[in-house]
Amino acid sequence: MPKLPRTVNFPVPAKPTRYEIIEGLRITAPVAAGYIPLGLAYGVLVIQLGLPWWLAPALSLSAYSGSAELLVVTLAAQNTPLAVIAVTMLLVNFRLLFFAFSFPLHVIEGRVARLFSMYALVDEAYALTAARPNGWTKPRLLAMQVLFNLTWVTSSLVGVSAGSLIP
């Protein structure tokens, strides 16, 4: 029996980090644009409810979840007990636990990056990774999540500014 030539499998070279970040931003930008009107409305709501302006970014950074944030500011403006607000946040965000089972967290290396990725797991990030289950790298995934977070916080701050101009 003749010997077959031995094939060598060379690893596919990884794409540069810059390319992966740009690709993550390109994929994410159309979806992140949907955050703008919601973030604006959230910022306006905070001001119109008579809450301090800093509550919008503080809540966005501490409990990043658009739907829950809208509920929390409404409940806070009505002097709802903190325990009720906490349980409401838990129940509204409980679905994210199930998202984590199929979210590509395994590509994220490093404790800080992994913690940020878990913190920034929102419906839209899950939807994009579920719709495109392959090709996610650490830079691409983190670029997506950073863009979502920055779009939300920035648009809510613009909403706060706009809300202060509305009588």
DSSP file with accessible surface (Angstrom, degrees, kcal/mol):
  #  RESIDUE AA STRUCTURE BP1 BP2  ACC     N-H-->O    O-->H-N    N-H-->O    O-->H-N    TCO  KAPPA ALPHA  PHI   PSI    X-CA   Y-CA   Z-CA
    1    1 A M              0   0  225      0, 0.0     2,-0.1     0, 0.0     0, 0.0   0.000 360.0 360.0 360.0 127.1    0.0    0.0    0.0
    2    2 A P        -     0   0  115      0, 0.0     2,-0.3     0, 0.0     0, 0.0  -0.385 360.0-112.2 -72.5 147.9    1.5    3.3   -1.0
    3    3 A K        -     0   0  200     -2,-0.1     3,-0.1     1,-0.0     0, 0.0  -0.632  27.1-132.8 -79.4 133.1    2.1    6.0    1.6
    4    4 A L        -     0   0  154     -2,-0.3     3,-0.0     1,-0.1    -1,-0.0  -0.612  32.6 -96.0 -81.7 147.4   -0.1    9.0    1.3
    5    5 A P        -     0   0  114      0, 0.0     2,-0.4     0, 0.0    -1,-0.1  -0.368  41.7-114.0 -64.5 139.9    1.6   12.4    1.6
    6    6 A R        -     0   0  233     -3,-0.1     2,-0.3     1,-0.0    -3,-0.0  -0.624  29.2-144.2 -76.7 128.2    1.4   13.7    5.1
    7    7 A T        -     0   0  110     -2,-0.4     2,-0.5    -3,-0.0    -1,-0.0  -0.744   4.1-146.3 -95.0 144.7   -0.7   16.9    5.3
    8    8 A V        -     0   0   95     -2,-0.3     2,-0.8     2,-0.0    -2,-0.0  -0.943   5.0-149.4-111.4 125.5    0.1   19.7    7.6
    9    9 A N        -     0   0  149     -2,-0.5     3,-0.0     3,-0.0    -2,-0.0  -0.854  13.8-163.5 -96.0 107.3   -2.7   21.6    9.1
   10   10 A F        -     0   0  167     -2,-0.8    -2,-0.0     1,-0.1     2,-0.0  -0.733  27.3-108.3 -87.3 139.8   -1.5   25.2    9.7
   11   11 A P        -     0   0  114      0, 0.0    -1,-0.1     0, 0.0     3,-0.0  -0.359  34.4-107.6 -65.6 145.8   -3.7   27.2   12.1
   12   12 A V        -     0   0  134      1,-0.1     2,-0.0    -3,-0.0    -3,-0.0  -0.611  41.8-111.6 -71.9 127.2   -5.7   29.9   10.5
   13   13 A P        -     0   0  112      0, 0.0     2,-0.1     0, 0.0    -1,-0.1  -0.363  31.6-114.9 -64.8 140.2   -4.1   33.2   11.4
   14   14 A A        -     0   0   98      1,-0.1     3,-0.1    -2,-0.0     0, 0.0  -0.422  30.2-110.9 -70.9 149.1   -6.2   35.3   13.8
   15   15 A K        -     0   0  117      1,-0.1    -1,-0.1    -2,-0.1     5,-0.1  -0.513  44.9 -88.0 -78.0 150.8   -7.5   38.6   12.5
   16   16 A P     >  -     0   0   89      0, 0.0     4,-2.1     0, 0.0     3,-0.2  -0.215  31.9-119.8 -59.7 148.7   -5.9   41.8   14.0
   17   17 A T  H  > S+     0   0   87      1,-0.2     4,-2.6     2,-0.2     5,-0.2   0.894 113.7  57.3 -56.2 -41.0   -7.6   43.1   17.1
   18   18 A R  H  > S+     0   0  191      1,-0.2     4,-2.4     2,-0.2    -1,-0.2   0.919 106.7  49.0 -58.3 -43.5   -8.3   46.4   15.3
   19   19 A Y  H  > S+     0   0   95     -3,-0.2     4,-2.6     1,-0.2    -1,-0.2   0.922 110.9  50.1 -62.2 -44.1  -10.3   44.6   12.6
   20   20 A E  H  X S+     0   0   13     -4,-2.1     4,-2.3     2,-0.2    -2,-0.2   0.893 110.9  48.9 -63.6 -39.5  -12.2   42.6   15.2
   21   21 A I  H  X S+     0   0   67     -4,-2.6     4,-2.5     2,-0.2     5,-0.2   0.949 112.7  47.2 -65.5 -46.8  -13.2   45.8   17.1
   22   22 A I  H  X S+     0   0   86     -4,-2.4     4,-2.7     1,-0.2    -2,-0.2   0.910 112.0  50.6 -61.8 -41.2  -14.3   47.5   13.9
   23   23 A E  H  X S+     0   0   28     -4,-2.6     4,-2.4     2,-0.2     5,-0.2   0.911 109.5  50.8 -63.8 -40.6  -16.3   44.5   12.9
   24   24 A G  H  X S+     0   0    0     -4,-2.3     4,-1.9     1,-0.2    -2,-0.2   0.921 112.6  46.2 -62.1 -41.7  -18.0   44.4   16.4
   25   25 A L  H  X S+     0   0   67     -4,-2.5     4,-2.6     2,-0.2    -2,-0.2   0.891 111.1  52.7 -67.5 -39.6  -18.9   48.1   16.1
   26   26 A R  H  < S+     0   0  131     -4,-2.7    -2,-0.2     1,-0.2    -1,-0.2   0.923 112.4  44.5 -63.0 -42.8  -20.1   47.6   12.5
   27   27 A I  H  < S+     0   0   11     -4,-2.4     4,-0.4     1,-0.2    -1,-0.2   0.882 120.2  41.6 -67.5 -36.7  -22.4   44.7   13.5
   28   28 A T  H >X S+     0   0    0     -4,-1.9     4,-2.8    -5,-0.2     3,-0.7   0.812  91.9  81.1 -84.7 -33.4  -23.7   46.6   16.6
   29   29 A A  H 3X S+     0   0   49     -4,-2.6     4,-2.0     1,-0.3    -1,-0.2   0.846  90.9  50.1 -51.1 -46.9  -24.2   50.2   15.4
   30   30 A P  H 3> S+     0   0   97      0, 0.0     4,-0.5     0, 0.0    -1,-0.3   0.899 116.5  42.4 -62.2 -36.2  -27.6   49.7   13.7
   31   31 A V  H X4 S+     0   0   52     -3,-0.7     3,-1.3    -4,-0.4     4,-0.4   0.906 111.3  54.8 -74.6 -40.6  -29.0   48.0   16.9
   32   32 A A  H >X S+     0   0    3     -4,-2.8     3,-1.8     1,-0.3     4,-0.5   0.825  95.7  68.0 -62.8 -29.3  -27.3   50.5   19.2
   33   33 A A  H >< S+     0   0   51     -4,-2.0     3,-1.1    -5,-0.3    -1,-0.3   0.827  90.1  64.2 -60.5 -28.3  -29.0   53.3   17.3
   34   34 A G  T <X S+     0   0   39     -3,-1.3     4,-0.8    -4,-0.5    -1,-0.3   0.718  92.3  64.0 -67.6 -19.2  -32.3   52.0   18.7
   35   35 A Y  H <> S+     0   0   14     -3,-1.8     4,-3.3    -4,-0.4     5,-0.3   0.760  86.4  75.1 -71.7 -26.1  -31.0   52.9   22.2
   36   36 A I  H <X S+     0   0   81     -3,-1.1     4,-2.6    -4,-0.5     5,-0.2   0.950  97.5  39.9 -60.5 -54.3  -30.9   56.6   21.3
   37   37 A P  H  > S+     0   0   79      0, 0.0     4,-2.4     0, 0.0    -1,-0.2   0.903 119.2  48.3 -64.4 -34.4  -34.7   57.4   21.5
   38   38 A L  H  X S+     0   0   95     -4,-0.8     4,-2.5     2,-0.2    -2,-0.2   0.913 112.3  48.0 -69.4 -41.8  -35.1   55.2   24.5
   39   39 A G  H  X S+     0   0    0     -4,-3.3     4,-2.5     2,-0.2    -1,-0.2   0.898 111.6  50.6 -64.1 -40.2  -32.1   56.8   26.3
   40   40 A L  H  X S+     0   0   59     -4,-2.6     4,-2.6    -5,-0.3     5,-0.2   0.940 111.5  47.8 -60.8 -47.0  -33.4   60.2   25.5
   41   41 A A  H  X S+     0   0   56     -4,-2.4     4,-2.7    -5,-0.2    -2,-0.2   0.897 110.9  52.0 -61.9 -39.6  -36.9   59.3   26.9
   42   42 A Y  H  X S+     0   0    0     -4,-2.5     4,-2.3     2,-0.2    -1,-0.2   0.938 110.7  47.0 -62.4 -46.9  -35.3   57.9   30.0
   43   43 A G  H  X S+     0   0    0     -4,-2.5     4,-1.7     1,-0.2    -2,-0.2   0.917 113.4  48.0 -62.3 -43.3  -33.2   61.0   30.7
   44   44 A V  H  X S+     0   0   36     -4,-2.6     4,-3.1     1,-0.2     5,-0.2   0.924 110.1  53.5 -62.5 -43.1  -36.3   63.3   30.1
   45   45 A L  H  X S+     0   0   51     -4,-2.7     4,-2.0     1,-0.2     6,-0.2   0.908 104.6  54.5 -59.5 -43.1  -38.3   61.0   32.4
   46   46 A V  H  <>S+     0   0    0     -4,-2.3     5,-2.1     1,-0.2    -1,-0.2   0.944 114.6  40.0 -57.0 -46.9  -35.8   61.3   35.2
   47   47 A I  H ><5S+     0   0   37     -4,-1.7     3,-1.9     1,-0.2    -2,-0.2   0.928 113.6  52.7 -70.3 -43.1  -36.0   65.1   35.1
   48   48 A Q  H 3<5S+     0   0   92     -4,-3.1    -1,-0.2     1,-0.3    -2,-0.2   0.778 104.7  56.7 -67.4 -24.4  -39.7   65.3   34.6
   49   49 A L  T 3<5S-     0   0   62     -4,-2.0    -1,-0.3    -5,-0.2    -2,-0.2   0.457 118.9-112.8 -82.5  -1.9  -40.3   63.1   37.6
   50   50 A G  T < 5 +     0   0   66     -3,-1.9    -3,-0.2     1,-0.3    -2,-0.1   0.666  69.1 142.3  81.7  17.3  -38.3   65.7   39.7
   51   51 A L      < -     0   0   31     -5,-2.1    -1,-0.3    -6,-0.2    -2,-0.1  -0.537  61.2 -88.7 -88.0 157.1  -35.4   63.3   40.4
   52   52 A P    >   -     0   0   55      0, 0.0     3,-1.7     0, 0.0     4,-0.4  -0.369  33.3-123.1 -65.9 145.1  -31.8   64.6   40.4
   53   53 A W  T >  S+     0   0  150      1,-0.3     3,-1.2     2,-0.2    -6,-0.1   0.831 107.5  63.2 -57.8 -35.4  -30.0   64.6   37.0
   54   54 A W  T 3> S+     0   0  140      1,-0.3     4,-2.2     2,-0.2    -1,-0.3   0.661  85.2  76.2 -69.2 -13.2  -27.2   62.4   38.3
   55   55 A L  H <> S+     0   0   38     -3,-1.7     4,-2.8     2,-0.2     5,-0.3   0.881  87.9  59.8 -64.8 -35.5  -29.6   59.5   39.0
   56   56 A A  H <> S+     0   0    0     -3,-1.2     4,-2.3    -4,-0.4    -1,-0.2   0.969 113.0  33.5 -60.1 -56.6  -29.8   58.7   35.3
   57   57 A P  H  > S+     0   0   19      0, 0.0     4,-2.3     0, 0.0     5,-0.2   0.899 117.9  55.3 -69.2 -33.6  -26.1   58.0   34.7
   58   58 A A  H  X S+     0   0   42     -4,-2.2     4,-2.0     1,-0.2     5,-0.2   0.937 112.8  41.3 -62.7 -44.8  -25.7   56.5   38.2
   59   59 A L  H  X S+     0   0   20     -4,-2.8     4,-2.9    -5,-0.2    -1,-0.2   0.903 113.5  54.0 -69.1 -38.7  -28.5   54.0   37.7
   60   60 A S  H  < S+     0   0    0     -4,-2.3    -2,-0.2    -5,-0.3    -1,-0.2   0.857 114.2  41.4 -63.8 -34.9  -27.3   53.3   34.1
   61   61 A L  H  < S+     0   0   97     -4,-2.3     3,-0.3    -5,-0.2    -1,-0.2   0.808 121.6  39.8 -83.2 -29.3  -23.8   52.5   35.4
   62   62 A S  H  < S+     0   0   90     -4,-2.0    -2,-0.2    -5,-0.2    -3,-0.2   0.818 133.2  18.2 -90.3 -31.8  -24.9   50.5   38.5
   63   63 A A  S  < S-     0   0   26     -4,-2.9     2,-0.9    -5,-0.2    -1,-0.2  -0.514  76.7-166.0-139.1  66.6  -27.8   48.6   37.1
   64   64 A Y        +     0   0   12     -3,-0.3     2,-0.2    -2,-0.1    -4,-0.1  -0.386  43.8 115.6 -64.2  97.9  -27.5   48.7   33.3
   65   65 A S     >  -     0   0    6     -2,-0.9     4,-2.9     1,-0.1     5,-0.2  -0.604  50.3-154.5-167.3  98.9  -30.9   47.5   32.1
   66   66 A G  H  > S+     0   0   23      1,-0.2     4,-2.1     2,-0.2     5,-0.2   0.886  92.7  45.0 -48.4 -52.2  -33.1   49.9   30.1
   67   67 A S  H  > S+     0   0   59      1,-0.2     4,-1.6     2,-0.2    -1,-0.2   0.922 116.6  46.1 -64.5 -40.2  -36.5   48.5   30.9
   68   68 A A  H  > S+     0   0    1      1,-0.2     4,-2.9     2,-0.2    -1,-0.2   0.881 109.2  55.4 -70.1 -35.8  -35.7   48.1   34.6
   69   69 A E  H  X S+     0   0    0     -4,-2.9     4,-2.4     1,-0.2     5,-0.3   0.905 105.5  52.0 -64.2 -39.9  -34.3   51.6   34.8
   70   70 A L  H  X S+     0   0   53     -4,-2.1     4,-1.4    -5,-0.2    -1,-0.2   0.907 113.4  45.2 -61.6 -40.6  -37.5   53.1   33.4
   71   71 A L  H  X S+     0   0   75     -4,-1.6     4,-2.8    -5,-0.2    -2,-0.2   0.920 111.0  53.0 -67.1 -43.8  -39.4   51.2   36.1
   72   72 A V  H  X S+     0   0   16     -4,-2.9     4,-3.2     1,-0.2     5,-0.2   0.916 108.4  48.0 -62.7 -44.7  -37.0   52.1   38.9
   73   73 A V  H  X S+     0   0    0     -4,-2.4     4,-2.1     2,-0.2    -1,-0.2   0.896 113.1  49.4 -66.4 -34.7  -37.1   55.8   38.3
   74   74 A T  H  X S+     0   0   51     -4,-1.4     4,-0.9    -5,-0.3    -2,-0.2   0.934 114.9  43.9 -66.4 -44.5  -40.9   55.7   38.2
   75   75 A L  H ><>S+     0   0   33     -4,-2.8     5,-2.1     1,-0.2     3,-0.6   0.908 112.5  52.2 -65.9 -41.2  -41.1   53.7   41.4
   76   76 A A  H ><5S+     0   0   31     -4,-3.2     3,-1.7     1,-0.2    -1,-0.2   0.888 104.8  55.8 -63.8 -37.8  -38.5   55.9   43.1
   77   77 A A  H 3<5S+     0   0   35     -4,-2.1    -1,-0.2     1,-0.3    -2,-0.2   0.765 106.8  51.3 -66.2 -22.8  -40.4   59.1   42.2
   78   78 A Q  T <<5S-     0   0  135     -4,-0.9    -1,-0.3    -3,-0.6    -2,-0.2   0.210 117.1-114.2 -97.6  13.7  -43.4   57.6   44.0
   79   79 A N  T < 5 +     0   0  148     -3,-1.7    -3,-0.2     1,-0.2    -2,-0.1   0.853  49.6 179.0  56.5  40.1  -41.4   56.8   47.1
   80   80 A T      < -     0   0   28     -5,-2.1    -1,-0.2     1,-0.1     5,-0.1  -0.475  38.5 -94.7 -68.9 139.0  -41.8   53.1   46.7
   81   81 A P    >>  -     0   0   84      0, 0.0     4,-1.9     0, 0.0     3,-0.5  -0.243  29.4-121.1 -56.8 144.3  -39.9   51.1   49.4
   82   82 A L  H 3> S+     0   0  141      1,-0.2     4,-2.8     2,-0.2     5,-0.2   0.851 111.3  58.3 -57.3 -37.1  -36.4   50.0   48.4
   83   83 A A  H 3> S+     0   0   71      1,-0.2     4,-2.4     2,-0.2    -1,-0.2   0.905 105.9  49.0 -62.7 -39.5  -37.3   46.3   49.0
   84   84 A V  H <> S+     0   0   68     -3,-0.5     4,-2.4     2,-0.2    -1,-0.2   0.917 111.6  49.4 -66.7 -41.2  -40.1   46.6   46.4
   85   85 A I  H  X S+     0   0   20     -4,-1.9     4,-2.5     2,-0.2    -2,-0.2   0.930 111.4  49.8 -62.9 -42.8  -37.7   48.3   43.9
   86   86 A A  H  X S+     0   0   58     -4,-2.8     4,-2.4     2,-0.2    -2,-0.2   0.925 111.8  46.7 -63.4 -45.5  -35.1   45.6   44.5
   87   87 A V  H  X S+     0   0   80     -4,-2.4     4,-2.7     2,-0.2     5,-0.2   0.914 111.4  52.5 -64.5 -39.7  -37.6   42.7   43.9
   88   88 A T  H  X S+     0   0   35     -4,-2.4     4,-2.7     1,-0.2     5,-0.3   0.934 109.6  48.7 -60.8 -45.8  -38.9   44.4   40.8
   89   89 A M  H  X S+     0   0   30     -4,-2.5     4,-2.2     1,-0.2    -1,-0.2   0.916 111.7  50.2 -59.7 -43.5  -35.3   44.7   39.4
   90   90 A L  H  X S+     0   0  109     -4,-2.4     4,-0.8     1,-0.2    -2,-0.2   0.938 113.4  44.5 -61.1 -47.1  -34.7   41.1   40.2
   91   91 A L  H  < S+     0   0  122     -4,-2.7     3,-0.5     1,-0.2     4,-0.4   0.906 114.1  48.4 -67.8 -41.1  -37.9   39.9   38.5
   92   92 A V  H  < S+     0   0   39     -4,-2.7     3,-0.4    -5,-0.2    -1,-0.2   0.895 119.1  39.4 -66.6 -37.6  -37.5   42.1   35.4
   93   93 A N  H >< S+     0   0   33     -4,-2.2     3,-1.6    -5,-0.3     4,-0.4   0.453  85.4  98.1 -94.2   1.6  -33.8   41.0   34.9
   94   94 A F  T >X S+     0   0  103     -4,-0.8     3,-1.5    -3,-0.5     4,-0.6   0.820  72.3  68.5 -60.0 -30.5  -34.2   37.4   35.8
   95   95 A R  H >> S+     0   0   72     -3,-0.4     4,-1.4    -4,-0.4     3,-0.7   0.799  85.3  70.4 -60.2 -27.0  -34.4   36.4   32.1
   96   96 A L  H <> S+     0   0   32     -3,-1.6     4,-1.7     1,-0.3    -1,-0.3   0.803  86.7  65.9 -64.6 -25.9  -30.8   37.4   31.7
   97   97 A L  H <4 S+     0   0   91     -3,-1.5     4,-0.5    -4,-0.4    -1,-0.3   0.920 103.6  45.2 -59.4 -41.4  -29.8   34.3   33.7
   98   98 A F  H X< S+     0   0  116     -3,-0.7     3,-0.8    -4,-0.6     4,-0.4   0.822 106.6  59.2 -74.7 -30.0  -31.1   32.1   30.9
   99   99 A F  H >X S+     0   0   40     -4,-1.4     3,-1.4     1,-0.2     4,-0.8   0.879  95.7  65.1 -61.9 -36.5  -29.4   34.2   28.2
  100  100 A A  T 3< S+     0   0   49     -4,-1.7     3,-0.3     1,-0.3     5,-0.3   0.767  86.7  70.4 -61.7 -24.4  -26.1   33.5   29.9
  101  101 A F  T <4 S+     0   0  157     -3,-0.8    -1,-0.3    -4,-0.5    -2,-0.2   0.819 114.1  24.0 -65.3 -30.5  -26.4   29.8   29.1
  102  102 A S  T <4 S+     0   0   72     -3,-1.4    -1,-0.2    -4,-0.4    -2,-0.2   0.331  93.5 113.1-118.5   9.3  -25.9   30.4   25.3
  103  103 A F  S  < S-     0   0   13     -4,-0.8     2,-2.7    -3,-0.3     3,-0.4  -0.614  77.9-116.1 -78.6 138.6  -24.0   33.7   25.4
  104  104 A P    >   +     0   0   14      0, 0.0     3,-1.6     0, 0.0     4,-0.2  -0.145  64.3 140.6 -76.5  53.4  -20.4   33.2   24.1
  105  105 A L  G >   +     0   0   36     -2,-2.7     3,-1.9    -5,-0.3    12,-0.1   0.766  56.4  78.2 -64.7 -21.7  -18.8   34.2   27.4
  106  106 A H  G 3  S+     0   0  148     -3,-0.4    -1,-0.3     1,-0.3     8,-0.0   0.717  85.7  60.4 -63.4 -18.9  -16.2   31.4   26.9
  107  107 A V  G <  S+     0   0   34     -3,-1.6     2,-0.6    30,-0.1    31,-0.4   0.630  85.6  92.1 -83.5 -10.6  -14.3   33.7   24.4
  108  108 A I    <   -     0   0    0     -3,-1.9     2,-0.4    -4,-0.2     6,-0.0  -0.742  58.3-171.3 -89.6 120.5  -13.7   36.3   27.1
  109  109 A E        +     0   0  141     -2,-0.6     4,-0.2     4,-0.0    -2,-0.0  -0.859  46.2  50.1-109.1 145.5  -10.4   35.9   28.9
  110  110 A G  S  > S-     0   0   49     -2,-0.4     4,-2.4     3,-0.1     5,-0.2   0.259  78.4-108.6 100.5 135.3   -9.5   37.9   32.0
  111  111 A R  H  > S+     0   0  207      2,-0.2     4,-2.6     1,-0.2     5,-0.2   0.917 115.5  45.6 -62.6 -47.2  -11.4   38.6   35.1
  112  112 A V  H  > S+     0   0  121      1,-0.2     4,-2.7     2,-0.2     5,-0.2   0.939 115.0  47.6 -65.6 -44.6  -12.2   42.2   34.5
  113  113 A A  H  > S+     0   0   19      1,-0.2     4,-2.4     2,-0.2    -1,-0.2   0.911 113.4  48.4 -63.0 -40.8  -13.3   41.7   30.9
  114  114 A R  H  X S+     0   0   97     -4,-2.4     4,-2.2     2,-0.2    -1,-0.2   0.913 111.2  49.4 -66.9 -41.8  -15.4   38.7   31.9
  115  115 A L  H  X S+     0   0   98     -4,-2.6     4,-2.5     2,-0.2    -2,-0.2   0.922 112.1  49.0 -63.0 -42.3  -17.1   40.7   34.7
  116  116 A F  H  X S+     0   0   56     -4,-2.7     4,-2.8     1,-0.2    -2,-0.2   0.929 109.7  51.8 -62.7 -42.7  -17.8   43.6   32.3
  117  117 A S  H  < S+     0   0    0     -4,-2.4    -1,-0.2     1,-0.2    -2,-0.2   0.886 111.2  46.9 -63.5 -36.9  -19.2   41.2   29.8
  118  118 A M  H >< S+     0   0   94     -4,-2.2     3,-1.1     1,-0.2    -1,-0.2   0.917 113.9  48.2 -69.3 -41.3  -21.6   39.7   32.4
  119  119 A Y  H 3< S+     0   0   74     -4,-2.5    -2,-0.2     1,-0.2    -1,-0.2   0.887 113.1  48.4 -62.6 -39.9  -22.6   43.1   33.5
  120  120 A A  T 3< S+     0   0    0     -4,-2.8     2,-1.0    -5,-0.2    -1,-0.2   0.241  76.2 125.1 -91.9  14.9  -23.2   44.3   30.0
  121  121 A L    <   +     0   0   13     -3,-1.1     2,-0.3    -5,-0.1   -21,-0.1  -0.655  35.8 160.1 -76.8 106.0  -25.3   41.3   28.9
  122  122 A V     >  -     0   0   10     -2,-1.0     4,-2.4   -23,-0.1     5,-0.2  -0.772  55.7 -95.0-121.6 169.4  -28.5   42.9   27.6
  123  123 A D  H  > S+     0   0   59     -2,-0.3     4,-2.8     1,-0.2     5,-0.2   0.883 122.8  50.3 -52.2 -44.6  -31.2   41.7   25.4
  124  124 A E  H  > S+     0   0   61      2,-0.2     4,-2.3     1,-0.2    -1,-0.2   0.885 109.4  50.0 -68.2 -37.9  -29.7   43.2   22.2
  125  125 A A  H  > S+     0   0    0     -3,-0.2     4,-2.0     2,-0.2    -1,-0.2   0.924 113.2  47.4 -64.9 -42.6  -26.2   41.7   22.9
  126  126 A Y  H  X S+     0   0   58     -4,-2.4     4,-2.6     1,-0.2     5,-0.2   0.934 110.6  52.0 -62.7 -44.7  -27.8   38.3   23.4
  127  127 A A  H  X S+     0   0   56     -4,-2.8     4,-2.4    -5,-0.2    -2,-0.2   0.911 109.7  49.0 -61.3 -42.3  -29.9   38.7   20.2
  128  128 A L  H  X S+     0   0   23     -4,-2.3     4,-1.6     1,-0.2    -1,-0.2   0.910 114.0  45.0 -65.7 -40.7  -26.9   39.6   18.1
  129  129 A T  H  < S+     0   0    4     -4,-2.0    -1,-0.2     2,-0.2    -2,-0.2   0.854 114.1  49.5 -73.6 -30.6  -24.8   36.7   19.4
  130  130 A A  H  < S+     0   0   53     -4,-2.6    -2,-0.2    -5,-0.2    -1,-0.2   0.881 111.8  48.5 -72.4 -36.0  -27.8   34.3   19.0
  131  131 A A  H  < S+     0   0   78     -4,-2.4    -2,-0.2     1,-0.3    -1,-0.2   0.815 125.4  30.3 -72.5 -30.1  -28.4   35.4   15.4
  132  132 A R  S  < S+     0   0  114     -4,-1.6    -1,-0.3    -5,-0.2     4,-0.1  -0.727  73.1 171.7-125.8  78.9  -24.7   35.1   14.6
  133  133 A P        +     0   0   90      0, 0.0     2,-0.3     0, 0.0     3,-0.3   0.694  58.6  61.2 -69.9 -15.7  -23.5   32.2   16.8
  134  134 A N  S    S+     0   0  141      1,-0.2     0, 0.0    -4,-0.0     0, 0.0  -0.765  87.3  36.8-112.4 155.9  -20.1   31.9   15.2
  135  135 A G        +     0   0   46     -2,-0.3     2,-0.4     1,-0.3    -1,-0.2   0.470  67.6 145.1  92.7   3.4  -17.2   34.3   14.8
  136  136 A W        +     0   0   17     -3,-0.3    -1,-0.3    -4,-0.1     2,-0.3  -0.624  22.0 178.8 -80.6 126.7  -17.3   36.1   18.2
  137  137 A T     >  -     0   0   45     -2,-0.4     4,-2.9  -117,-0.1     5,-0.3  -0.773  43.4-100.6-116.4 167.7  -13.9   37.0   19.5
  138  138 A K  H  > S+     0   0   74    -31,-0.4     4,-2.7    -2,-0.3     5,-0.3   0.942 121.9  44.5 -56.2 -51.0  -13.1   38.8   22.7
  139  139 A P  H  > S+     0   0   31      0, 0.0     4,-2.3     0, 0.0    -1,-0.2   0.912 115.4  48.3 -64.0 -37.2  -12.4   42.2   21.0
  140  140 A R  H  > S+     0   0   26      2,-0.2     4,-2.0     1,-0.2    -2,-0.2   0.934 114.6  44.8 -66.7 -45.0  -15.6   41.9   18.8
  141  141 A L  H  X S+     0   0    0     -4,-2.9     4,-2.3     2,-0.2    -1,-0.2   0.932 115.4  46.3 -66.5 -45.4  -17.8   40.9   21.8
  142  142 A L  H  X S+     0   0   32     -4,-2.7     4,-2.9    -5,-0.3     5,-0.2   0.884 109.9  54.3 -67.9 -36.4  -16.4   43.6   24.1
  143  143 A A  H  X S+     0   0   12     -4,-2.3     4,-2.4    -5,-0.3    -1,-0.2   0.919 109.3  49.8 -60.7 -41.9  -16.6   46.3   21.4
  144  144 A M  H  X S+     0   0    0     -4,-2.0     4,-2.3     2,-0.2    -2,-0.2   0.955 114.0  43.5 -59.9 -50.0  -20.3   45.4   20.9
  145  145 A Q  H  X S+     0   0    0     -4,-2.3     4,-2.3     1,-0.2    -2,-0.2   0.877 113.0  51.1 -69.7 -35.9  -21.0   45.6   24.7
  146  146 A V  H  X S+     0   0   63     -4,-2.9     4,-3.1     2,-0.2     5,-0.3   0.927 110.2  50.5 -65.8 -42.0  -19.1   48.8   25.2
  147  147 A L  H  X S+     0   0   41     -4,-2.4     4,-2.6    -5,-0.2     5,-0.2   0.931 110.8  48.9 -63.1 -43.2  -20.9   50.5   22.3
  148  148 A F  H  X S+     0   0    0     -4,-2.3     4,-2.2    -5,-0.2    -1,-0.2   0.947 114.5  45.4 -58.9 -48.3  -24.3   49.4   23.7
  149  149 A N  H  X S+     0   0   15     -4,-2.3     4,-2.6     1,-0.2     5,-0.3   0.938 114.5  46.7 -64.2 -46.4  -23.4   50.8   27.1
  150  150 A L  H  X S+     0   0   97     -4,-3.1     4,-2.7     1,-0.2     5,-0.3   0.890 111.5  52.0 -64.2 -39.3  -21.9   54.0   25.9
  151  151 A T  H  X S+     0   0   24     -4,-2.6     4,-2.4    -5,-0.3     5,-0.2   0.923 112.5  46.0 -62.9 -42.9  -24.9   54.7   23.6
  152  152 A W  H  X S+     0   0    7     -4,-2.2     4,-2.2    -5,-0.2    -2,-0.2   0.957 116.3  42.8 -65.5 -49.8  -27.3   54.1   26.5
  153  153 A V  H  X S+     0   0   18     -4,-2.6     4,-2.1     1,-0.2    -2,-0.2   0.936 116.7  47.5 -65.5 -43.9  -25.5   56.3   29.0
  154  154 A T  H  X S+     0   0   80     -4,-2.7     4,-2.3    -5,-0.3     5,-0.2   0.935 112.7  47.6 -64.2 -46.1  -24.7   59.1   26.5
  155  155 A S  H  X S+     0   0    7     -4,-2.4     4,-2.4    -5,-0.3    -1,-0.2   0.879 110.7  52.4 -66.9 -32.2  -28.3   59.3   25.2
  156  156 A S  H  X S+     0   0    0     -4,-2.2     4,-2.2    -5,-0.2    -1,-0.2   0.893 108.9  50.3 -69.9 -35.0  -29.7   59.3   28.7
  157  157 A L  H  X S+     0   0   63     -4,-2.1     4,-2.1     2,-0.2    -2,-0.2   0.899 110.3  49.0 -67.1 -39.3  -27.4   62.2   29.6
  158  158 A V  H  X S+     0   0   78     -4,-2.3     4,-2.9     2,-0.2    -2,-0.2   0.912 110.5  52.4 -64.2 -39.5  -28.5   64.1   26.5
  159  159 A G  H  X S+     0   0    0     -4,-2.4     4,-3.0     2,-0.2    -2,-0.2   0.890 106.3  52.7 -62.6 -38.1  -32.1   63.3   27.6
  160  160 A V  H  X S+     0   0    8     -4,-2.2     4,-1.7     2,-0.2    -1,-0.2   0.931 111.1  47.1 -61.3 -46.1  -31.4   64.7   31.0
  161  161 A S  H  X S+     0   0   72     -4,-2.1     4,-0.6     1,-0.2    -2,-0.2   0.928 115.0  45.4 -62.3 -44.7  -30.1   67.9   29.4
  162  162 A A  H >X S+     0   0   39     -4,-2.9     3,-1.1     1,-0.2     4,-0.7   0.902 109.6  55.9 -66.0 -39.9  -33.2   68.1   27.1
  163  163 A G  H >< S+     0   0    0     -4,-3.0     3,-0.7     1,-0.3    -1,-0.2   0.832 101.0  57.4 -62.6 -32.1  -35.5   67.3   30.0
  164  164 A S  H 3< S+     0   0   80     -4,-1.7    -1,-0.3     1,-0.2    -2,-0.2   0.713 104.5  53.3 -72.7 -17.0  -34.2   70.3   31.9
  165  165 A L  H << S+     0   0  144     -3,-1.1    -1,-0.2    -4,-0.6    -2,-0.2   0.601  91.2  87.5 -89.5 -14.3  -35.2   72.6   29.0
  166  166 A I    <<        0   0   85     -3,-0.7    -4,-0.0    -4,-0.7     0, 0.0  -0.770 360.0 360.0 -90.0 124.5  -38.8   71.3   28.9
  167  167 A P              0   0  157      0, 0.0    -2,-0.1     0, 0.0    -1,-0.0  -0.274 360.0 360.0 -66.5 360.0  -41.1   73.2   31.3
